[in-house]
Amino acid sequence: MNHEWLVNMLTVLTDWGYVGIALALMVEVIPSELVLSYAGFLVSSGKLTFIGAFLGGVIGGTVAQLFLYWLGYYGGRPFFKKYGKYLFISEKHIESAEGWFDRYGTIVIFTARFIPIVRHAISIPAGISRMSLAAFTLYTFAAMLPWTLLFLVIGMELGIHWEHIEVIGVRYIKPLSILAIAATFMYLLFSRILNKKKA
């Protein structure tokens, strides 16, 4: 990745403070890990408060997914087949997300946020299938809490070396992915046991 371009883009956006952080996450031009780690660096340097950066990250990340939800709701799969490349979402991403959503149901809106490839597109099948907006928003908001906290803290720890999150973040995303998949299976198992008891 062109770090000069990245720094320039982040600097412009974060000049707007907490709103800039939210906007950077909404447009999804830069991966959320980088936006949040840079925000963490700004917190460590005293330019932003932790609470403000945290709220900006959670709200921005949630709104970004709501945008994809509505595109799925109103545009459906044909929209993304035609315009997905402009949103950096390929047909492969959508197919993977649809597979997860069909297999595991609405709970995957929370757990898939921690799984590479799937997390960027999982909102689309939720919109296409007309999932409840309230449930979708709740799951998405809940997932953004630990995600935002993790990368803000890492960014604070890295300080001026925040851009190394591309390498260091992998160490944290892999365990999160495993935990997310395990949580999904545990939820499904627990739900199946309950349904059998009710039957």
C-alpha positions in Angstrom: 0.0 0.0 0.0 1.2 3.5 -0.8 1.8 4.9 2.7 2.3 8.5 1.6 -1.2 8.4 0.0 -2.6 6.7 3.0 -1.2 9.2 5.5 -2.3 12.1 3.4 -5.9 10.7 3.2 -6.0 10.0 6.9 -4.6 13.4 7.8 -7.3 15.1 5.7 -10.1 13.1 7.2 -8.9 13.3 10.8 -8.4 17.0 10.5 -12.2 16.9 11.0 -11.7 15.2 14.3 -14.1 12.5 15.4 -16.4 13.1 12.5 -13.5 12.5 10.2 -12.8 9.1 11.8 -16.5 8.2 11.3 -16.4 9.3 7.7 -13.2 7.4 7.0 -14.9 4.2 8.2 -18.1 5.0 6.2 -16.5 5.4 2.8 -14.3 2.3 3.4 -11.6 3.5 1.1 -9.1 2.6 3.8 -9.4 -0.7 5.8 -11.0 -0.1 9.2 -7.9 -1.5 11.0 -5.8 1.2 9.6 -8.3 4.0 10.3 -8.7 2.9 13.9 -5.0 2.3 14.6 -4.3 5.8 13.2 -7.0 7.1 15.5 -5.3 5.3 18.4 -2.0 7.0 17.5 -3.8 10.4 17.6 -5.2 9.5 21.0 -1.7 8.6 22.3 -0.4 11.9 21.0 -3.1 13.9 22.8 -4.9 15.1 19.6 -8.0 13.1 20.3 -9.7 11.7 23.4 -10.1 8.0 23.7 -13.9 8.2 24.3 -14.4 10.5 21.3 -12.3 8.3 19.0 -14.1 5.1 20.3 -17.6 6.6 19.6 -16.5 7.9 16.2 -15.2 4.4 15.3 -18.3 2.5 16.5 -20.8 4.9 14.9 -18.8 5.2 11.6 -18.3 1.4 11.4 -22.0 0.7 12.0 -23.3 3.3 9.5 -20.9 1.9 6.9 -22.6 -1.5 7.2 -26.1 0.0 7.2 -25.2 1.6 3.9 -24.3 -1.9 2.5 -27.5 -3.3 4.1 -29.7 -0.8 2.3 -27.9 -1.3 -1.0 -28.6 -5.1 -0.6 -32.2 -4.4 0.4 -33.0 -2.1 -2.6 -30.4 -3.0 -5.2 -30.1 -6.8 -4.6 -27.4 -9.0 -6.1 -27.7 -7.4 -9.6 -26.6 -4.0 -8.2 -23.4 -5.5 -6.7 -22.7 -7.6 -9.8 -22.7 -4.4 -11.8 -21.2 -1.8 -9.4 -19.6 -3.9 -6.6 -16.1 -3.3 -8.0 -16.5 0.4 -7.3 -17.1 -0.5 -3.6 -14.2 -2.9 -3.5 -16.6 -5.8 -3.1 -16.1 -8.7 -5.6 -18.6 -11.4 -6.6 -16.5 -13.9 -4.6 -17.0 -11.8 -1.5 -20.7 -11.8 -1.9 -20.9 -15.5 -2.6 -18.9 -16.3 0.5 -21.0 -13.9 2.6 -24.3 -15.4 1.2 -23.0 -18.9 2.1 -22.3 -17.9 5.7 -25.6 -16.1 6.0 -27.6 -19.0 4.6 -25.8 -21.6 6.7 -25.7 -19.8 10.1 -28.5 -17.3 10.1 -28.7 -13.8 11.6 -26.1 -14.5 14.3 -23.4 -14.4 11.7 -23.9 -10.6 11.3 -22.0 -10.4 14.6 -19.5 -13.2 14.3 -18.6 -12.6 10.7 -17.3 -9.1 11.5 -14.1 -10.9 12.7 -13.6 -13.1 9.7 -11.5 -11.9 6.8 -13.2 -11.6 3.3 -16.7 -12.3 4.8 -16.8 -9.3 7.1 -16.8 -6.8 4.3 -19.8 -8.2 2.5 -21.9 -9.9 5.2 -24.3 -6.9 5.3 -25.3 -7.4 1.7 -27.2 -10.8 2.0 -28.8 -9.5 5.2 -30.3 -6.7 3.1 -31.2 -8.9 0.2 -33.0 -11.4 2.6 -34.9 -8.4 4.3 -33.4 -9.2 7.7 -35.0 -7.0 10.5 -33.2 -3.6 10.5 -33.4 -3.4 14.3 -31.7 -6.9 14.7 -29.1 -6.1 12.0 -28.2 -2.8 13.6 -28.0 -4.3 17.1 -25.6 -7.2 15.9 -23.5 -4.8 13.9 -23.2 -2.2 16.7 -22.3 -5.0 19.2 -19.6 -6.3 16.8 -18.1 -2.8 16.3 -17.5 -2.4 20.1 -14.7 -5.0 20.5 -13.4 -4.3 17.0 -13.0 -0.6 17.6 -11.5 -1.1 21.0 -8.9 -3.6 19.9 -7.5 -1.5 17.1 -7.6 1.8 19.0 -5.6 0.2 21.8 -3.1 -1.3 19.3 -2.7 2.0 17.6 -2.1 3.7 21.0 0.6 1.1 21.8 2.3 1.4 18.4 2.3 5.2 18.5 4.2 6.6 15.5 4.6 3.1 14.1 0.8 2.7 13.7 1.1 1.9 10.0 2.6 -1.5 11.0 -0.9 -2.6 11.9 -1.0 -4.3 8.5 1.5 -6.8 9.8 0.8 -6.8 13.5 -3.0 -6.8 13.2 -2.9 -10.3 11.6 -1.7 -11.7 14.9 -5.0 -10.5 16.5 -7.4 -11.1 13.6 -6.5 -14.8 13.3 -7.4 -15.7 16.9 -10.5 -13.5 16.6 -11.6 -15.4 13.5 -11.2 -18.7 15.3 -13.2 -17.5 18.3 -15.9 -16.1 16.0 -16.3 -19.4 14.2 -16.3 -21.3 17.5 -18.9 -18.9 18.9 -21.1 -19.4 15.8 -21.0 -23.2 16.1 -21.7 -23.1 19.9 -24.7 -20.8 19.2 -26.1 -23.1 16.6 -25.5 -26.2 18.8 -27.2 -24.5 21.8 -30.1 -23.4 19.6 -30.6 -26.9 18.2 -30.6 -28.4 21.7 -33.2 -25.9 22.8 -35.4 -26.5 19.8 -35.3 -30.3 20.4 -36.3 -29.8 24.0 -39.2 -27.6 22.9 -40.3 -30.1 20.3 
